[in-house]
Amino acid sequence: MSDVQSTPPSSHPSLKTVCLAAYGLFALGFLTSGVFAFATLAAVIIVYVKRPDAAGTIYASHLDWLMSTFLWSLLWLVLSFLLTFILIGWLGVIATVVWVLYRLIKGFLMLVDTKPIGI
């Protein structure tokens, strides 16, 4: 017999719950225009920590989706901010906001239907 006692699986949040929390935190930080930026950072940390646990499941695609959404939106927002000095950056900000909203909504709906999301 093994001396190691494992905790019952019911005491751990499911990967679906973890993904829902990550989507919610990301949306909270994004929709408050960075007022709750810590929520977005918490979502990114959750994604990095849970990626190995989700390997080989449909939830891995959602975690990758969230991470790529974060990284691309960060890049485009920084570039748009720099371009605001010549007054065309606001178009980039608007396009990035619409794109991130689309990705959050699409990913959330696919997660609720328990379907993987293509990247």
Phi, psi and omega in degrees: 000151180269143177275351182277126176257131178259151178282148180297144182301334182291344180277349179261139177293144178290160179296329177295318178296320178297317178295318177300317179296319180295316176299316181296316179294318179299313180297320179300311179295322182286313184289342177265016179053037176089358178300320176254052181299333178299331179293318178294319177296322177296320178298318179296319178296316178300316180299313180296320182289322186269351180305313180297325179292332185269357183305131178084005178245170177293338183287338176298321180294325179290320179293320176295321178300313180295318181294317180292325176299315180298311185294316179293320180294323177298314178300310183291327177290322177295314178297319179296320178300316179296325181281350178294339179291340174248019170068011175252357182293334181295329176296320177294320178297314181297315180297320180293318179299314179297317181297315180294318177301315178303312183293321178294316181292314180299313180297317180298314180296321177294323179293318179299324177277002181055049177241146175288159180243136179277145181259000000 
